[in-house]
Amino acid sequence: MRKFLPRDAALPRQTAATMTNLLLYMTTVLIWGTTWIALKLQLGPVPIPWSIAYRFWLAAAVLILWLAWRRAWRVPPRAVWPHLLGQGLCLFCLNFMCFLYASQWIASGLVAVCFSTAPVWNALNGRLFHGKPLSARVILGAGLGLAGLLLLFGGELLKDLGRPQTLWGLGLALAGTYCFSLGNLLSGAMQRLGQTPMQTNAWAMTIGATLIAAWALASGQPMRFDASPQYIGAWLYLAIPGSVIGFTAYLTLVGRMGADRAAYCTVLFPIVALNVSALVEGYHWTTAALLGLLLVAGGNAVVFWRIGLPRLRSA
């Protein structure tokens, strides 16, 4: 009887871990699926790079104050700084700049489709940099998710494909997604070195925001701020729920379940956004869009249900 106790005792821990992962996953999806509203409310007299810098400076300040209040604020060891610089550049600077310029040439739906390739990039980068076998579950799930998003945004995609700037926009959106993927892997590496996402995010957000601000100044974009309630409300939402909570939850999930599976939530962001749009902007679901929604749900099931799919190994 006694020899079965360790296995029985492990069941509650496994259940608790699963519930924690689900909570982190749904928190990320719901928050990042609604940040588009705040982004739209920030459009106006403030140059977009400065809005991004303000967002991450405020988010970093909140994280630092929280950690200091808990007496947990630390200067990272020397070995971690190259990772921090890389994460700040990839996750809080370059990817946002790529998406910013891509959105000037292609529709938001096409940007969302490009961003939803993050699970594939994470799986490939995990194979390239860490020698991890490719998961057939993640690749199949991402394929179903992409097919669903293509049905959801088919009209926008066809509209953009005939424009000569589309290839530039696609290239930038994919480059931004790849930078996002590299930031995921860097966060996972720092967690394996004993660093927490809250600590590393505070430093990396400061680095990324400062780099964006330096670029804005160098490109002649004046430093402006909008004191209207609309802009400040959007700024606070993007900085605190969108960045402090969203990035902490997501990167914690990366450390707990792997970058490839965690990144599948990028496929669900547009679904949340469209449902919100149906409530506040009158978006109407079509038959193709509903079929796309089913494909995305099917991809989600493939990624997270424990079915016997093999791992793909390269020769």
Secondary structure, DSSP 8 states (H G I E B T S, - for coil): -GGGHHHHHHHHHHHHHHHHHHHHHHHHHHHHTTHHHHHHHT-SSS-HHHHHHHHHHHHHHHHHHHHHHTT------GGGHHHHHHHHHIIIIIHHHHHHHHTTTS-HHHHHHHHTTHHHHHHHHHHHHH---EEHHHHHHHHHHHHHHHHHTHHHHHHHHTSTTHHHHHHHHHHHHHHHHHHHHHHHHHHHTT--HHHHHHHHHHHHHHHHHHHHHHTT-------SHHHHHHHHHHHIIIIIIHHHHHHHHHHHH-HHHHTTHHHHHHHHHHHHHHHHT-----HHHHHHHHHHHHHHHHHHS-----EE---
